[in-house]
Structures are given as C-alpha cells and as structure tokens.
Amino acid sequence: MKAQAQMGALASEVLSKAPQATLMFWLVKICATTVGETGGDAVSMTLDLGYAVATLIFLGFFVVTLAAQIGARRYHPLAYWLVVVATTTVGTTTSDFIDRSLHLGYVISSAMLLALVVVVLIAWRLTTGAIAADKITSRRDEVFYWLTILVSNTLGTALGDFTADDTGLNLGFEKGALLFAGLILAIALAYRFRAAPRAVLFWAAYILTRPLGATLGDTLTKPHEQGGFDFGRIEASLVIALAMVALIALTPSLRRPAAGNPT
C-alpha cells in the first residue's frame, strides 16, 4: 500500500499543468490572442469604459482565473484557457493604456516590455535551473510560466500596434498579420531542424502569436476606411470564443496534460 501511494504521488508530480504544444495548441492560442484583442477593445472602447477601468476589470478576471488554475491539483482545460484569455485581455488594455493614455508610444513600451520578458525568463532560469515550455510540473515553474505569459501578451499587443499603425511601421493590419505569421513559420522550421533550444523557440512563438492575434482582431473589427472588416467587437469575440471551445472539445491532446518530469 505504501509503495502504491508513493507511485501515485510520483505520477501526480510528473503530470504537467499545461497541454502539449501541438499544432492545435498554437491554433487555439492564436484564437485566444485574437479574442483578447477584440474583447479588450470591446470593454475599453465599445463600452467606453476607458483603458484604465478595463485594465482593472481584466486584472481582476486574471487574478480569479489564475487562483483557480494554480489551486487545481491537475490540468483542467477550462481553467487553463480561461487564464490564457485573461492574460490576452489584460495585456491588450494594459498595452493600450501605456501607449495611448500615458503616451509612451509603441517603441518605448515595446522595448520596456521586451526587457521585462527577458528579466522574467532570466529570473526563472536562475531560480529553477531551467526555463520550461509546456511541461509545468512545479509550483515555481507555474508561477513563472503565467508571469511570462502575462508580460509576453502585453508585449505582443504593443508589437502588433507598432507594426500596423501609421505611427509605427504602417504596414496595416493584414500585412502585419502576414509578417507575424511568416515569423512564426520561421520559428516552426527552426524547431523542426533543432536550430535553437526548444524552450527559447517556444517562448519566441508564444510572444509572436500575440501580435498575430492583435492584427487579426483589428482586421476583423476596424472600420473599412482603416482597412478592417468592421465586424462588431462583441460579436466577433463571441464567435472566436466559440471556435476556441470547439477546437478544444474536438482535440484530445488539448484535454490532457503534457508529459512532464519531476523538478
């Protein structure tokens, strides 16, 4: 009985609190970043609550969902993806607040947020000895994992706006989306040919999926004269959220955790 209990404890230790980073994982992640853009803009702009109030609302949503995720003993798809969506929405409104309300601009805010991502990753490495990707098997890794995601999604919003806006690269939303899609494809090829450490490529792709989602979200919801399709932000958010739910429900790998190792 004691041996069985020890084996059960060991099994629970090696179960990741995150799903495996498969192709469907990245598709759902792009949906999550897109709904983060449309949902964040819906609250701050469509409902006219402003960036500061919207940020506080989504920050509260993030804290509640993160507490549920960290408090869970096992991986739960609903809890996991709710936190992801929370990081994308609070990242959207936080970035917009920094850029537009504080008037720091896309270049300064992107540089600050990129530096913060690097600092978090270095602190993660120094604290645990490694930077994890989809194998999150300890409480410390989980805290660093979600902190990195929160900062990277905020950075991604600034990068997306900088690429598309006329005060930045002025590529527009569609060309901006193509640019980030191309960069993600390059990372996928680097992963295929083992051109860089897996964790580095994972987090590079994670950062880039956010501006891809931001430009896709703006393409859907911005007025025609700004190069968008002029769909309603609330309606677009609901449709994308339903697509996320369908993809998760239909993909077995997203309903179970990645295999992990004790840390």
Secondary structure, DSSP 8 states (H G I E B T S, - for coil): -HHHHHHHHHHHHHEEEEE---HHHHHHHHHHHHHHHHHHHIIIIIS--HHHHHHHHHHHHHHHHHHHHHH-SS--HHHHHHHHHHHHHHHHHHHHIIIIIS--HHHHHHHHHHHHHHHHHHHHHHHHSS--SS---SHHHHHHHHHHHHHHHHHHHHHHHHHHSTTTT--HHHHHHHHHHHHHHHHHHHHHTT-S-HHHHHHHHHHHHHHHHHHHHHHHHS-GGGTS----HHHHHHHHHHHHHHHHHH-GGGGSEEE----
